[in-house]
Amino acid sequence: MLSATFRIHGWMRASLNATGFLVVSTVCLGQPPSQLTIAPTAEAAAAKPQPAASSDPMPPASRPEGCPAGEDEKPFWAKNPPVTLFPRLGNFVIAPTGPGYYSAWDNLLGYERENPPKFPYGPISVCPFPFFDADFRYLDDTNNTQHGWLDFTKRIHLGDDWLLSVGGEERFRYMNEVDSRLNKAGADNNYDLMRTRVYTDLWYKDVFRVYAEFLSANISNQNLPPAPIDQVRPTMLNLFFDLKVFELDDNPIYIRGGRQELLYGSERLISPLDWANTQRTFQGVKGFWHTDQLDIDAFWVQPVILNLADYHDGGDGKQNFEGLWTTYRPEKGQVVDLYYLNLDNTNKVAKGEYGDVDGFNVSTFGTRYAGDSHNFLWDGEGMFQFGSWANQVTAAGAATVGGGYHRADVPMDPTFWVYFDWAQGDPHPGVGSVHRTFNQLFPFGHYYFGGIDLVGRQNIDDLNFHFYFWPTKWMVAGVQYHILHLDSPKDSLYNSAGAPILGTTLAGPAKAVNGEATSVGEELTFYTNFHLSAHQDIWVQYCKLYAGDFLTENGRGSPSLCAVQYSFRW
């Protein structure tokens, strides 16, 4: 029988010898390989592998003699190229640690791990972070003992200086909407959403990078016309280069140019909007310098209009979005954001005094402090806006304050949150010289106001409660309860995209009665995520908005949403 040899990331080499036995060799630089021969017997097949502890990727007992564990001894590719730390969203959930089964597949095989496995995408189907910041560096760590069947697609070494990775996602979601979009006729909408993403990531050392990501999104079996975020012709979601221009304090400064997703902080203002079938992206230039404690980003971009009519989508030349965003991490698990953002839109979308329609310019100053310590959780963010709105000036604000509690030493690792969200509305729309409706910019709208997508961060007050728990380490469940009121009864109700859908400022069937009702209603959201394996998840969500007097006085009912989503990421 012929022998065959192949390299497994970092510290292992496997070969098939002439007798058909699998020979696994552990390898360290400067050390001879040690070998373990595994016979194809029932006892060997049933043997349970030894998991790695979180404080050391390879425990001393299982590390080949002479292999170092220190960070300084790691080879170049085990620490490079640098990646951006994922920011914490609001009402964040703390995942369990310690011994257990971290996927349904582990449970089926009886593979109990000492701690959560390394995997950058996280154990939940909804992924609010871009693939280009996925951290697979552990695959090049000589101390790494964890290997998956799709590892060969990541960190492919092309000689000594080049590094290639490929990956992507297939996602399918079934949606059932009752009283969809607050349609006065009470129309329902059932439909299927399909999405494909494929990326290629090429690095030259830590100096130069080209990243390309393909997107295709489709809708079928719908009862109502598709929303703009439901479908797009095959296009490029990301297509950019990174160039290291120099180093400051031993940390690189990069320039990024091209089409790129943006996300910052809580994603209340800037998000890729993963729940949408099409994602949100921009094109332009960004510079960034990231260290262990401090991140500084500056960007100028234009929103990309994904075009269904043809394949030539591009940036909206009438919108320019600039920003300076800093993040400081004073301690592990704590973040302080300080930022300035400016959106200049010359499209005639702003209705000012006397009905004049023109563009707008809005600047946003904001700060956020979030974290956890000794079981207590907190999240506070304040935002102030000024600028112009058609023939008016803008002066508006929004704020969020939340407190929570988490216990890891009781069954199911429960997490509780209480929040209050406020986003200013205009008490006299179109009257006077000042426009006072807060502009939510480019948020993760689906995440923060109950998931039914009929409420956005504009002209809204929301007292909300959250409870999350883990029935097993591979399943998380959550319950949210929102008490929603308009900040101003004279202004409109805005959906998760920031579009007015019901109010006195609208015309036709969406125009509300000119009353003083402010209660939008009370919304319940339930969700469960089943982490089937490192690459597969199933998400189940149900939302119900019980109509308040603002909706009932305008002939609207109590809408609901049911969603079931399967995702495969690789």
N, C-alpha and C positions, 0 to 999 in steps of 0.2 A: 504494500500500500504506500502511495506517495505521502510525504509529509508536507504540511502547509503551515506557514507562520504569518501572523499578522500582529500589528501593534494596537494595543488598547491604550487609551489616553494615559500618559504620564508614566506610571510605575509598573505596568503589567505587559507581558508578552505571552501570547498563547500559541501553541502548536499542536498539530495532530500527528502523533508518531506512527510508526509502521504497524503497531498492533491495534491502532484505533483508539488509544487512550488519549485523553486531553491532558496536555502538559502546560501548566501555567507557571510562568517565570516572573518573579518580582525583580525589578531592576532599579538600581540607584546609580547615579553618576559616580564613577570611581570605585564601585563595588561589584563583585562578581554576582551573577544572578543566583537566586535560590529557587528551587523547584518544588512543586507539589504536584504529584500525579493523582488524577481523579479517575477512578475506575467507573465505568458505566453500570453501576449496580443500583438496586432499589434503595439500599441504605444511603448511598451517596446522593441520589436524586432527592431523597427526603430530608437531607441535612439542611438545617437552617443557617443562612449566612450570618456572620457577626456584624451588626450595625456599627456605625461610627458615632462617637460622642460629639456633641456640638462644639465643645471647647477645643477639640483636636480632630481634624478630619480623618486621621488614621490613628487609633489608639496605640500606645507603645507596644502592647503585646502582639499586635498584628502588623506593625511596621517592620519591613526588612531591616536587619541590623545595619547600622551606619547611616540610615536615611534621616536627614535632619527634619525637624518639625517647625523650626523658627521661621518667621516671616522674612528675615533678611537673607536666609539661605535659599529661598524659593527662586526658581529660574525666572527669566524675563517674562515669558508668556504666562506664567502663573499669576502675575500681578498686572499684566497689560493686555490690551489697551484699557485705559480708564473708562469707567462707566458712571453714569449719574445715579445717585441714590433716589429711590422712589419716594416722593413726598407722601405724607399721611393725609388722607382725605378726612373730611369731617365725620362725626359719629363713627370713628374707626373701631374695628373689632380686633381684639387681641387673640391670636390663634393659640391653641394649646401646644404644650411641649411635653417632654418626658416620654417614657416608654408607651408604645401603643401601635395601632394599625393606622397608617396615615393615608390609605386609599382602600377602596373596596377590593381592589386586586390584592393588596397586601393581606387583607383580612381573609380572602379566599384561600391564599397560599399559606396562611398561618405565619407570615413574616412580621414579627413584632420588632419594630425599630426602637432604638434607645431615644432618638430625638427626630424631629422632622427632617426629611431628606432635603438635600440641596436641589432646588429647581427654581428658576427665576420668575416664572409666570404666576406662581401662587396657586392655591387650591380652590379657586372659585372661577366659574365660567365667565363672569363679567370681568374684563381686564382693562382697567382705565389707564394703563401705561403702554407706551409704544414699544414695539419689538426691538427697536434699535438700542434700547438701554437694557436689554436682557443680559444678565451677568452669568455667562457660562465659563468664567475663568477657572473655576474649580476643576474643570476637566483637564487642565494643564498642570495642576498641582501634583507633584510627585507623591504627596501624602494622601491623595484622594483614593478612596476605596469604592466610591459609588459610581456605577456604570449603568446606562440604560441602552435599550435596543436602537434608539435613534441618535445616540451620541456621535455616530460617524458623520452626521450632517453638520456638526458644529466644530469650529476651530480646526479646520483642515489646514495643515502646514504645507505651504508651497515653497519648499526650500527653507532657509533659515529666517528670512525677513518678511515673508508674506503669510497672511492668515485669512482664510475664507470660511464663511458660515452661510448656510442656507436654512430656511425654515418657513413657517407660515401657520395658517389656520383655515379650517373648514368649519362653518357654523350654520346651523339650521334652527329657525325659531317659528313656532306656531303661535299666532296671536288671535285672540277672541275679544273684541271690544263691543260692549253693550252701550248704547247711546253714545256712539263714537263721536269725538270732537265736539261734544255739546251741541250736536245738530238738533235744531228745533223739531224736526220731524222724528227724532228718536231713532235714527238709522243705526243698525248694527254693522260691524265689519269683521269678517273672518278672513285671514290670509296667512300665507307662508312667506318667510323671508330666508333667503340663502345668500351667504357671503363667502368669498374666497380671497385670501391674502397669501402672497408668496413673496419672500424677501431674499436678497443676496447681499452679503456684507463682506467687503474686502478691505483689509488693512495692510499698509506697508509699515512694519514696526508699529510705533505709536505716533508716527509722523503724519500719515496721510490715509484717508479713508474715503471709499465710495460706497454709498448705501442706496439700494433701489428696492422698492416694495410695490408690488402689483396689487390692484384691488378690482374685484368684480362683485356687484351686488344686484340681486334680482328679487322681485316680488311676484307671487302668483296666487290665483284663486281669490282675489280681493273683491269685496262688494262695493267699495268706494274707490274713487280715483287715488292712485298712490300719492303719498306725501313726498316732498322733494328729497327727504333723507332715506327713502325706501329703496331706490334703485339708481344705478349709474352704469354706463357702458364701461367696458374694461379700460382702466386708466392707471396712472401711477399715483399712489397715495404718498409715497416719499421718493425723492430722487435728489440726493444732495451729496456734497463732498465736505469732509472735515480736513483742515490743515492746521498743524501745530506751528504757530508763528514764533513763539519763544516760551521760556519758562520763567515763572515768578515764584520765588521761595520753594523751588524744587517741584512745583506743580505746573502743568502745561496750560497755556492759553491757546484756545482753538478758535478758528473762524469757520463757520458753517454757511454754505451757500446753496440755494436751490429750494426745491419743494420739501416741506418738512412739517410734521405734526408738532404742536406746541402744547405743553402742559406745565402748570406751576401751582405750587402750594396745595390748597384745598380743592382746586379746580372749580371753585365757585365762579371764577371769572375767565379762566383759560383752560380748555380741556379738549382732547381729541374726540370726546363724546362717543365712547365705545358702544353704548347701547344702540345708537343709530346704526342702520345697516351700511351706511356709506362712509362713516368717519368724517372728521373735520380736519382740513389741512390748510397750509399757507405756503407762500413762496416768497423768498427774500433772503436776508442775511442775518446771522446771529453770531455774536462773539461770547465766549464763556470761559470762566476760570473757576474750577471747582477744587476744593481742598476737603480734608476730613471734617472741618468745622464750618467753613464758609464757602458759599457759592455766589458768584456774581455773573449775571447774564444781561446782555443788552441786545436788542433785536429791532429790525425794521422789516416788516413783512406785509403782504397783501393777502386777504382771504382768497382761496381758490374756489371758483364756482365750478363744481363738477357738472359737466354738461351731458345731458341724456341725448341730445339731438345728434351730436357727432363726437368724434374722438379728440377734438381740439379744445379741451378745457384749459383754463389758465387763471392767473390772478386777476382780481377785479381792480383795474387801474384807477377806479374812482374811490377806492378805499385804501388808506395807509394806516398801519397799526404799528406803533412803536412802544417800546417798554424798557425799563430798567428794573430788574428783579434781583433782590439779595435774600439769601437764606442763611441764617446762623443757627448752629446746633450747639447750644451751651452744654448740654449733657445728652447722653444716650437716650433716645426716645423723645427728645424735646426739640422743637423748631420755632424760630422767630423769623417771620417774613416781613420785609419792608419793600414796597414797590411803588413805581409810578408808571402809568399806562396812558397812552393817548391814541384815540381812534378818530381819524378824520375821514368822513364819508360825504362825498359831494353828490351822491345820488339823491334825487329829490324824493326823500322818504320821510322827512320830518314836517309835521303840520304844526305851525306856530300860531301866533296871534292873528286874528281876523281871517283865519283859514289859509294864510300864506304857506306854501309848500316849498321846501328847499332842503339842502343838506344839513349836516350837523358836525360838530366837533366836541368830543367829550374827553376830558382828562380825569384820571382816577388816581388818587393817593390812597394807599391802604397799608395795613399792618395786621399781622396775625401772630398769636402765640398759642401753641398747642403742645400737648405732651401727656405723660403719665408718670406717676411716682407713688410708691407704696399703695397700690391698688386704686388710687384716685386718678381720674382722667379729666382733662380740661381742653377747651377749644374756644378761643375768642378771636373775632376778626371784625375790623371796622374799615369802612370805605367811604370816602367823600369825593364827589364829582363836581366839576365846574366846566364851563365852556359855552358853546352856542347851540341853539336848536332853532333852525330856520331864522325868524326874526326875533327870537327871544334869547335870553341867557339861561344857562343851566346852573342850578344849585340843588344838589340832591345827595342823599346818603343811604347807606345800608349798614347793618350790623348783625352779628351773630354772636351769641354767647351760649356755651354749653358746658355741662358738668356731668361726669360719669363715674362709675365704680365697676371694678373688675375683680373677680376672685378666681385664682387659678388653683386654690387648694380645696375647692368643693366640687362635687360632680357637675359635669357639663360646662365648666369654665364660663359662667354667666357674665355678661356685660350689660350694664344699664346706662342709659343716657337721658338727660333732660335738656332740651334746647329751646331757645327762642330766636327766631329769624325775623328781621324787620328790613323791608326794602320800601323806600319812600314812594308814595304816589302823589299826583298833582291834585290839590284841593279845588283848583279852578282851571281845568285843561283849556288851553287856547285863549286864556284871558290874562291880561297883564303882561309884564315884561319878563317874567321868570318862569322857566319850565322846571318842574320839580319831580318828575318821574325818574327814578333810578334806571340806569341802563346796565343790564347784566352782562353785556359784551358777548363772550363766547364760552358759556359755562357747560358743566356736566349737569344739564338740566334734569335729566331723568332721576338723578341720584338723591336730590335733596328735598323734594316736596311730595313724597308718597309714591312715585313711580307711575302714576296714571298719565303724566305728561300734559295735564291741563292747567298746571300752575307753574309759573316761573318767578324768578327773583326780581319782580317789579310790582309795585303797589300791592304788597302783601305783608301780613302779619301771620306768623305761624308758630304756635306753641306745640312742640312735638316731643314724643316720648319713644324710646327705643329699647328693645330687649333682645339680646342675641345669646344663643347658647349652642353648644356642640354635643348632640346626643352621642356621637362617636367622634373620634379625631378626624374622620373622613366625611363628616356631614355637619353643616352649620345651618341653623334655622334662625329666622329673625321676625320680629313683629314691630311695626311702627304705627303710631297713632298721631294724626295731625289735626289740629284745630285751626282752620284757615279763615281769615277775615281780610277783606280789602283794607288797605291803609286809608284810602280815600274813596268814599262811595261815588264821587263824581268822575273818578278815573275808571279805566277798564280793568278787566281780568286778563292777564297775559299768560300765555302758555309757556311750556318749557323752552321753546325757541325764542321767547321774547316778543311774540306777535300778539296783538290784542285780539281776543276772540269773543268778548262780550262786554259791552259797556256803553256809556253815554257818548264816548268819543267816536263810535263807529256809526256807519250808516246801514240801511237795509235791515234784514232780519236779525243781525247781530246787535243792533242798537238796543240797549237796555232802557228800562223805564227810568225816569229822572227822580229816583227816590233816595232814601237814606239807608237802604239795606246794605249791610257789609258782610254778612256771614256767607262765605262761599260754601262751607260745609265741614264735615268731619271725615277724614279719610283713613281707612285701615289698609295696611299693606302686610302681606304675609309672603315670605319666601323661604325656600330650602335649596341648598346646593349639595349635590352628591358628587364627591370627588372619586370618580371611578378608577382612575390611574393617574400617573404623572401627566399624561397628555389629554385626558378626557374628563369632561364634567357635564352634568345635567343640572339645569337651573329651572325651578318651578316657582312662579310668582302669581299672586292674586291681589288685586287692588279694588277697593270699593270706596267711592266718594258719595257720602250721604248728603244730599243737597241741603244747603242752608237757604235762608230767605232771599238772598241775592239771586240764586238760581231759580227757586220756585216762583218768585214774582215775575220772572222773565220766561216762564214756560219751559224751563229745562228740568230734566229728571235727575236720577242718581246713577251716573255712569259707573261701569266696572271694566276691569281688564284682567284677562287670564293669559299668561305666557308660559310656554315650555320651550326651553332652549338646550340644544346639544352642541358642544364645541369640542373640537379636536385641534390641539396646538402642538406644534413640533419644531 
